[in-house]
């Protein structure tokens, strides 16, 4: 089963849940999770919790323990917040390059699924008739303790956008499209290193070319140790084909470490 995770304390999450039920034939299953009804459509379950999802380490085990189901993948339907209040549709995997400030463990990364995130990015871009930004975000926040692939897909960045019905429809359709197809797609997968939080170069590459990114380590998280780069490669579902570096957006010591590691592991090194 694939899982869509929502939370009652997040207006964007509830917006997306409403659109899933209205538009994609999700019905109450008779099961309950965290005191909330579980919705089902085909092989996809929608679960709801009552707290912030970024702190839900071990969610996959909680689902198995409560419902007797081991999830294949989890899509967290969430809000995105920013000081600039940028209207945006974003996607990213979770993890902490340094200290754990917002959930998860320090220097620990969740399991990325590049094909799913690329499919979602492409679908959001296709459906976006709002004129909003569509982009990856760099890997950040929790949860990190998950043994299955997951991603956060978000509406940003203020209450006006979180409750926008059309934005909810776009994300709902994107999630369903992605969960139904991601195992059938074959992309060239890459670890992204460098650039800003909204990963403009990685986003452009994914939208216009063949690269699908897993973890993205922004410049503000550098320098990255060799061990952390290896963890990012290992904490990716499937084989990673390339290490991509935003050259000017990467600190010298990190790009040198990334290049030498790519050569050592026989991965393509892409300098942009």
N, C-alpha and C positions, 0 to 999 in steps of 0.2 A: 504493500500500500504506500501511496505517496501522501504526504501530510502538508496542509496549509495551516499555519499557526497564526492565531489572532489573539488580541487581548482587549478586554472591556475598557481598560483605562486609556485607550488610544483612539481618538476620533477617526483617524485615517484607517486604522485597522477595522473598525466597525463599519466604516463606509465601504471598504472592500468586501467585507463579509456580506453586507446587504446586497451588493451587486452580484456576488457569487450565487446567493440564494435566488435572487430575482431572475438572473439571466442564464444560469448554467445548471439548472435542475438539481441543485443540492437540497436534499431532504433530511429531516431529522431521522437518525438511524436507530434511535432507542438506546444508544450508548451515551455515557456521560464522561466528561473529563474536567477536573478541577471544579466540579459542581455546575458545569455548563453542558448543554446538549451538543452532541457530535453530529455534524452534517456529513452526508455521503453522496457522492455521484460517481458511479463506476468504481475505479480503484483509487479514488482520491477522497481523503477525509479532511474535514475542516474542524480544527479543535480551537477552543477558546480558554484562555486563562484569565486570571483577575489581577495580574501583576505585570511589571515591566518584563518583556521577553529577553532583554539583554542579560538578565541575571539567571536565566534558566539553564544552567549547566546540568548535564545529565538528562535533558528532555527526552532523548530517544529511549533511555532506560525507563523513564517515568511513563511514557506511552506504552511500552511493552508490558510494564508491570500493571498498569491500569486497564488497558484494552486487550492485552494479549497479542498485540500486533507489533512487529518490528518494522519501523518505517524504512523505506528505500531512500527517501530524500525529504527534507523539510524546507518549505518556502515560508519565511516569516513575512507577513504582510504588515507593514509598519509605517509610521510617520517618519519624516526626516526634518530635523530642525537646523537652522543656521542663523547666524546673526544678520546676514544680508537678506534673509527671508526670500531667497531665490525660488521662484516657482520651478519645480523640477520633479522628474521621475528618475529614480536612481536605483542602482543595484550593486551589491557588494557581498563578499564573504566576510565572516567575522574573525577576529583575532587581535592579539596585542603584540606589537613589535617591542614594546617596553613594558613599563608598569601597567597593571590592570587598573585603570581609572574608572571604567564603566562596564563592569562585569567581566567574567572569565578569569583566566589565570595570566599572570605576567609572562611575557615572552612565550606565549603559547597560541597556536593557530588552529582554528576549526578546519574541517575538511572541505576544500573548494571543489566545485563542479564546473569547470570552464565552459563546457558545451551548453549547460543549462543557462548560465549567466549570459553567454553570447546570444542564445536564442531569445532570451527575455529582453536584452538590450535592443536587438533588431526589431522585435515585435512592438515594444514601446515606441520606438522611433517611427515605425510604420503607422501606428494608430494615433500618434500624437497630433491632434488637430487643435491643441490648446496654445501652441506657440511656446511651450515651456522647454527648458533644457532637459535633454535626455543624456544620461552619462553613467559610467561606472563611478563608484567611489573607491578610494583606497581601503584596504583591509583595516578595520577598526572595531572596537568594542566587543562585548561578549554576546552570547555565550561562546566559549571555546572548547569546553569539554563535551564533545559530541563525537560519536563513532561512525556517523553517517554523513554524507554531504548535505550542505544547507546553504541558504543565501537569504539575505534581507532584500526585499523589494519595497520601495518606499515612495510616498508622496511627500513632497516638500514645498514650502518650508514653514508655513504658518497655518493657523486654524482655517483661514480662508481657503487655502489649497487642500488641507486635510479633509475638509467636508465637501469638496467639489465633486458633484455626482459623476461628471464625465471622467475625472481623474480616477475615481473608484472603478468605473467601467473599464478603463484602459488597463489598470493593474489587474483586475479580476480576469479579463480575457487573456492578458499576457501570462499570468500564472497557469491557467488551465492549458493554454497552448504549449507552454514550456514543459510542464509535467507530463503531458501526453506524448511529447516528441523528442525529448532531449537524448534519450538512449539511441535513437535512430540516426542522429547527426554525427558526422565525423569532421572535426575541425583540427587545425594545427594549434596546439595548446602552448601557452607561454606563461612564465612568471614575469610580472611587470615590476620594474624597478625605476623609481624616480618620478619627478614631476609633482604637481600639486595634489591636493586631496581629491579633486574631482577628475583626476586622471585624463586630461584632455587629449594627450597623444595616444594613450591606450584606447580611449573611446573611439577616436578617429580611425585608428588601425582596425579595430573590431568591426566598426560600421562599414568601412570601405574595403576591407581586405579579408584575408582568411584566418587571421589570428583570433583565438579565443583565450582570454586571460583568466587565470585562477587568482592567486594572491597578487596584490599590488602594494608595493612598499613605497610610500611617498618620501620625498626628500626630507621632510621634517622628522621622519623616523630614523634617519641615518645618523651615524654609521651603523651598518648591519654587520653582525658577526658572520663568519663562515657557517657556524652551526645554525644560525637562524635562517640563512638562505637555504641550507640543506633541508631544514624543517619545512620551509615553504614549498619546496619541491616535493618532499615526501607527503605533505598534507594536502595533496591534490589527487582527486579521484582520476585514475588512469595515468597514462604516461605523459610527462611533460616533454615537449619537443624542442623548446627554445627558451633562452633567457633574453628578455627584451629590456634594453636600458635607454631611458630618456637621458642622453649623455649630458646635456647642459643642466638637466634637472636632477643630477645625481652627484653626491660628494665623491671626490677622487678615490678615497680609500674603498668606498663601497663599490664603485664601478670596476676597480681593479680586482677586488675580491670576486665579484660576479663574473668577470671575464675569465679569470684563471679557473674558477670552479666549472664554468661551462665547458672550457677546453678539457679539463680533467674528466668530466662526466660524458663527454662526447655529445653535448647539446649544441644546437645552433646558437650563435651569439648575434643578436640583432642590435645594432647601434643606431639610434635615431637622433 
